[in-house]
Amino acid sequence: MLSVLDRAKLVKDGSPCNGNPVGGVPAQEVLIQSGQSLQTNSIAPEPDLNSSQNRFVLGGIRESGDYKVCYCSSVLSCANPYDFGGVAGTVMVSGARTQVYVCRRGSECLIELRGWRLGPNDRLKIVAEGSNCAVDSPTFGFGSNPAWVQGQVTTYLDETNTTSINIFNVGVARVGTQEEGCLPDDVNCGYKLCYCPGIGDCSAGSSYTHAAGALRVTESIRAIEIDTSFAVTSHSLGLLVDSSYGGGLIRCVVNDGPATEWGLYPDSSFFTFGPGSGDVGWGASSGQAASGKNALTIHLTQFVEAGQILRTWCFLSDSPAYVFPPDLEGIQVAVPLSMKTPRADYLPSKGWHNSLHRLLTCTRDDAVFRHVTCISLRIQILDVATSQGLVGRGKNNGKSNGNYFSIYIYRVLWG
């Protein structure tokens, strides 16, 4: 005969019944929460006149796993751990492992969630940071929220079908998260992932019994800065582009003002394959981007001055929907004061209107002995004038030759 004086306690499956009750079971932490004890305690049944059954209310168990139910009959005091000699059954708590997951903003987001006794009918809900899983509604910014298990297939990793994986496709993640000050393993930073074991239909908010960790939706490009180690010239400068992920090509454009011609928002289609007519320069990574800072060369299409403030935007080819920064102002960078200026040598007697020429420009780095960088450009002469009546004389090997010299107005054709 059962009695309301009987007691039960949960211990981890595989542990002896004479051990202490486990933590994480609300009914076993009542005395701790009330300040009466520092230890977990056994559980009393709900008052019931029916002597054929006892009902023990455990509360929402916070840690997934299998638990042994150890029973003590009221014929004993139930104060001694060894009084719990009977095993009344097993409580199997299915649930997800708590960890941090990361997706790219503007890309399809797959969450490979690991846990204990997961099933194909489980469901995942994403709520805002700091929200309550049982009360708050799914947040916006995802293609599918809540999400079902992809293909309703659970992958089991052991013979007992306990350690398992469920993959949830929540669609394209469109709204990023704020990560400033977040540690890599901080499960309280980012969207909260709420899990519903598929025992019911998961239609009620209370079915989402526990948090499965955090989801961070990060931007593919996180920062842009001048590469101070790059030997800046009048035709090229270096950038360091910080990427959250590896893979894909980084493409960047440089302008001398806001990108007002793009409309309301930055658009990668304006500089996917090269600079626009009003851009100052453009560049792309020579290979696949790495996670972290990537060096990239910007090829200038207009003349710039040392110290001039330029604005730059970049995107990763794997997620072209997102341009960093996500505004028309761009990231401001200053042309280094160490910029090398070129010297051009040409023969004045061989220039005429609309003639095409090769122009060799060279830059000497005085810091490196005899280190000279040269590029060959095609130019077209647009106009020819003489300097007669102007102040100045031509030079020949640093000496005045007394002759007036020619002035060419030309355009660079590149290549």
C-alpha positions in Angstrom: 0.0 0.0 0.0 1.3 3.4 -1.0 1.3 6.4 1.4 1.6 10.1 1.1 4.6 9.7 3.5 6.5 7.8 0.8 9.4 9.6 -0.8 11.1 9.4 -4.2 14.3 10.9 -5.5 16.1 11.1 -8.9 19.7 10.1 -9.4 21.6 9.8 -12.6 21.1 6.6 -14.4 24.0 4.3 -13.4 24.4 5.9 -10.0 23.4 4.0 -6.8 20.1 4.9 -5.1 22.0 5.7 -1.8 23.5 8.8 -3.5 22.2 12.3 -3.2 19.3 13.5 -5.4 20.6 15.3 -8.5 20.4 19.0 -9.1 18.4 20.5 -12.0 15.1 18.9 -10.8 13.0 21.8 -9.4 11.1 19.5 -6.9 14.4 18.4 -5.4 15.6 22.0 -5.0 12.6 23.4 -3.0 14.5 23.5 0.3 17.5 25.2 -1.4 15.3 27.9 -3.0 13.5 28.5 0.4 16.9 28.8 2.2 16.3 25.8 4.5 19.0 23.6 3.1 22.1 23.6 0.9 21.4 20.1 -0.4 18.9 18.7 -2.8 16.1 16.7 -1.2 13.7 13.8 -1.9 10.2 14.5 -3.2 6.9 14.0 -1.4 3.8 12.9 -3.5 0.9 15.1 -4.0 -1.9 14.6 -1.4 -4.3 11.9 -2.6 -6.8 9.6 -0.9 -6.2 6.9 -3.5 -3.7 4.5 -1.9 -3.1 2.7 -5.1 -1.0 5.4 -6.7 1.3 8.3 -5.8 1.8 11.3 -8.1 5.2 13.0 -7.9 5.5 16.4 -9.6 9.1 17.0 -10.7 8.9 20.3 -12.5 10.8 21.2 -15.6 14.1 19.2 -15.5 16.8 21.5 -16.8 19.3 18.9 -17.9 18.6 16.2 -20.5 19.6 12.6 -19.8 18.2 9.4 -18.2 17.4 9.4 -14.5 16.8 6.5 -12.1 13.7 6.9 -9.8 14.7 5.6 -6.3 11.8 4.9 -3.9 11.4 4.9 -0.1 8.4 3.3 1.6 6.9 5.1 4.6 7.7 2.1 6.8 11.2 3.6 6.9 12.2 7.1 8.0 13.3 8.0 4.4 15.9 10.2 6.2 18.8 7.8 5.6 20.1 7.6 2.0 20.1 3.8 2.3 16.3 3.8 2.9 15.9 4.4 -0.9 16.5 0.8 -1.9 13.8 0.3 -4.5 14.0 1.3 -8.2 10.6 2.5 -9.3 11.5 3.2 -12.9 13.4 5.6 -15.2 12.7 9.1 -16.3 14.1 9.8 -19.8 14.5 13.6 -20.4 15.1 14.4 -24.1 16.6 17.7 -25.0 19.2 19.7 -26.8 22.7 20.4 -25.7 23.2 24.1 -24.9 25.8 25.8 -27.1 26.4 28.8 -29.4 25.5 28.4 -33.1 26.5 30.8 -35.8 25.0 31.7 -39.2 25.8 34.2 -41.9 23.5 37.2 -42.3 21.8 37.1 -45.8 22.4 33.4 -46.2 20.5 30.2 -45.6 20.9 29.2 -41.9 21.2 25.5 -41.0 21.4 24.7 -37.2 22.9 21.2 -36.5 21.6 20.7 -33.0 23.0 17.9 -30.8 21.3 16.5 -27.8 19.9 13.5 -26.0 17.0 11.4 -27.3 16.1 13.9 -29.9 13.3 12.9 -32.3 12.1 13.6 -35.8 9.0 15.5 -34.5 10.9 17.9 -32.4 10.7 21.6 -33.1 12.9 24.7 -32.7 11.8 28.3 -32.0 14.0 31.4 -32.2 13.2 34.3 -29.9 14.9 37.5 -29.1 17.8 37.7 -26.6 16.5 37.6 -23.0 13.1 36.3 -24.0 11.1 33.6 -22.3 10.8 30.4 -24.3 7.3 29.4 -23.0 5.8 32.9 -23.3 7.4 34.9 -26.1 6.6 34.6 -29.8 9.1 33.7 -32.5 11.2 36.6 -33.7 11.1 38.0 -37.2 14.0 37.9 -39.7 14.0 34.2 -40.5 12.4 32.3 -43.4 11.1 29.5 -41.2 10.4 30.1 -37.5 9.5 27.8 -35.7 11.3 25.2 -37.8 10.7 21.4 -38.1 13.5 18.9 -38.3 14.8 18.9 -41.8 13.3 15.9 -43.7 11.9 14.7 -40.3 15.1 12.6 -40.0 17.1 12.3 -36.7 20.7 11.0 -36.9 21.7 8.8 -34.0 25.3 8.5 -33.0 25.3 5.4 -30.8 23.6 1.9 -30.6 21.2 3.1 -27.9 19.7 5.8 -30.1 20.3 8.4 -27.4 23.1 10.7 -28.5 21.6 12.3 -31.6 21.5 15.2 -34.1 18.6 17.2 -35.6 19.2 19.7 -38.4 16.8 22.6 -38.6 16.6 24.9 -41.6 15.4 28.3 -40.4 15.7 29.9 -43.9 17.6 33.0 -44.8 18.8 34.9 -41.7 18.1 38.6 -42.5 18.7 40.4 -39.2 22.2 40.3 -37.6 23.0 40.2 -33.9 25.0 42.6 -31.8 28.2 40.7 -30.7 30.2 43.5 -29.0 31.5 42.2 -25.7 30.2 38.7 -26.3 32.5 35.8 -25.4 32.6 32.9 -27.9 30.8 30.5 -25.5 28.3 32.9 -24.0 24.9 31.2 -24.5 23.1 34.3 -23.3 24.4 36.5 -26.1 22.4 36.3 -29.3 19.0 35.0 -30.3 17.7 32.4 -27.8 17.0 28.9 -29.2 13.9 27.3 -27.6 13.4 23.5 -27.9 10.3 21.5 -28.0 10.6 17.7 -27.7 8.1 16.2 -30.1 6.0 14.4 -27.5 3.0 16.7 -28.3 2.4 18.9 -31.4 4.5 21.8 -30.1 1.6 24.2 -30.9 1.6 25.8 -27.4 4.3 28.1 -26.2 4.7 26.0 -23.0 5.7 23.0 -25.1 9.1 24.7 -25.6 10.5 23.4 -22.3 14.1 24.6 -22.4 16.7 26.7 -24.1 19.1 25.0 -26.6 21.7 27.8 -26.5 22.1 30.9 -28.6 22.2 31.7 -32.3 24.4 34.5 -33.6 23.8 35.9 -37.0 27.0 37.6 -38.0 28.0 39.7 -40.9 30.4 38.1 -43.4 32.6 41.2 -43.4 33.2 42.8 -40.0 35.8 45.5 -40.5 37.9 47.4 -43.1 41.1 49.2 -42.4 44.2 50.5 -44.3 47.0 48.0 -44.6 49.9 50.0 -43.1 52.4 47.4 -44.3 51.4 48.0 -47.9 53.7 50.1 -50.1 51.1 52.7 -51.2 51.6 54.3 -54.6 49.6 56.7 -56.7 48.1 53.6 -58.5 47.4 51.2 -55.6 46.8 51.0 -51.9 46.3 48.1 -49.5 43.3 47.2 -47.3 42.8 44.7 -44.5 39.3 43.2 -44.6 38.2 41.2 -41.6 35.9 38.3 -42.5 33.8 36.1 -40.1 34.2 33.1 -42.4 36.5 31.5 -44.9 35.5 30.9 -48.5 34.4 33.1 -51.3 36.1 36.1 -52.8 36.3 39.5 -51.2 35.5 42.4 -53.5 35.9 46.1 -52.5 35.2 49.5 -54.0 36.7 52.9 -53.0 35.1 56.3 -53.5 35.8 59.8 -52.5 32.3 60.4 -51.1 29.1 58.7 -50.1 27.6 56.2 -52.6 24.5 58.2 -53.3 24.1 56.7 -56.8 23.3 53.3 -55.3 19.9 54.4 -54.0 18.8 53.8 -50.4 21.1 50.9 -49.5 24.5 49.5 -50.5 24.2 47.2 -53.5 27.0 44.8 -54.5 25.8 44.7 -58.1 27.3 48.1 -58.6 30.9 46.8 -58.0 30.7 43.0 -58.6 33.1 42.9 -61.6 34.8 46.3 -61.3 34.5 49.9 -60.4 31.8 52.3 -61.6 32.5 55.4 -63.6 32.6 57.6 -60.5 34.6 55.3 -58.3 38.2 55.9 -57.2 39.4 52.3 -57.1 38.4 48.7 -56.9 40.0 45.4 -55.9 39.3 41.7 -55.2 41.1 39.1 -53.2 43.5 36.9 -55.2 42.1 33.7 -53.6 39.5 32.3 -51.2 39.0 34.5 -48.1 40.2 33.2 -44.8 38.5 33.7 -41.4 40.1 36.8 -40.0 42.0 39.7 -41.7 42.6 39.4 -45.4 45.1 41.6 -47.3 43.6 43.1 -50.5 45.0 45.5 -53.1 42.9 48.4 -54.4 43.8 49.5 -57.9 43.2 53.2 -58.2 41.4 54.5 -61.3 41.7 58.2 -60.3 44.5 60.2 -58.8 44.5 60.6 -55.0 46.6 62.6 -52.6 48.4 61.5 -49.4 46.2 62.1 -46.4 43.0 62.2 -48.5 40.0 60.6 -46.9 38.4 57.9 -49.0 35.3 55.7 -48.3 35.2 51.9 -49.0 32.7 49.1 -49.1 33.3 45.3 -49.3 31.3 42.1 -49.7 32.0 38.4 -49.8 30.9 36.6 -53.0 29.3 33.8 -50.9 26.8 36.3 -49.4 26.5 39.1 -52.0 23.2 40.3 -50.4 25.2 41.9 -47.6 27.6 44.8 -48.2 29.7 46.1 -45.3 29.1 48.7 -44.0 25.3 48.5 -44.5 25.0 52.2 -45.3 25.9 54.7 -48.0 28.6 56.5 -45.9 31.1 53.7 -46.1 34.2 53.1 -43.9 36.5 56.1 -44.0 40.2 55.4 -44.5 43.0 57.9 -45.0 45.5 57.5 -47.8 48.9 57.0 -46.0 51.2 60.0 -46.0 54.0 57.6 -47.1 52.4 57.3 -50.6 55.0 57.0 -53.3 54.5 59.3 -56.4 55.5 58.1 -59.9 58.0 59.6 -62.4 57.1 59.5 -66.1 59.6 59.6 -69.0 58.4 60.3 -72.5 59.6 61.8 -75.8 57.8 65.1 -76.6 58.6 64.9 -80.3 56.5 61.7 -80.7 53.2 62.9 -79.3 50.2 64.0 -81.4 46.4 64.3 -81.1 44.8 61.0 -80.2 48.1 59.1 -80.5 48.5 56.0 -78.3 51.6 55.3 -76.3 53.1 53.1 -73.6 53.9 55.0 -70.4 56.3 53.5 -67.9 55.9 54.8 -64.4 58.3 53.8 -61.6 58.4 54.3 -57.9 61.6 54.0 -55.9 61.5 52.9 -52.3 64.4 54.6 -50.6 63.9 52.3 -47.5 64.9 49.3 -49.6 68.2 49.6 -51.4 67.7 49.7 -55.2 64.0 48.6 -54.9 62.1 50.1 -57.8 58.4 49.2 -58.7 57.3 50.0 -62.3 54.0 49.6 -64.2 53.4 50.0 -67.9 50.3 51.9 -68.9 48.6 52.6 -72.3 47.8 56.3 -72.7 46.0 58.3 -75.3 47.0 61.9 -76.0 44.0 64.2 -75.9 45.7 67.5 -76.4 49.1 69.0 -77.0 50.3 72.5 -76.0 53.6 74.2 -75.6 54.8 76.0 -72.5 55.8 79.1 -74.4 54.8 82.1 -72.3 54.7 79.9 -69.2 57.0 80.1 -66.3 59.5 77.1 -66.3 62.0 75.5 -68.5 62.5 71.9 -69.6 65.1 69.8 -67.7 67.7 67.4 -69.1 69.4 65.3 -66.5 68.7 68.0 -63.9 70.1 70.8 -66.1 68.2 73.5 -67.9 68.4 73.1 -71.7 66.9 76.5 -72.4 64.1 75.1 -74.6 60.3 75.3 -74.1 58.8 71.9 -73.4 55.5 70.3 -74.4 52.6 69.6 -72.1 50.4 66.6 -72.7 46.9 66.1 -71.5 46.2 62.3 -71.6 43.9 59.6 -70.3 45.0 56.3 -68.9 43.6 53.2 -70.7 45.1 50.7 -68.2 46.9 47.6 -69.5 
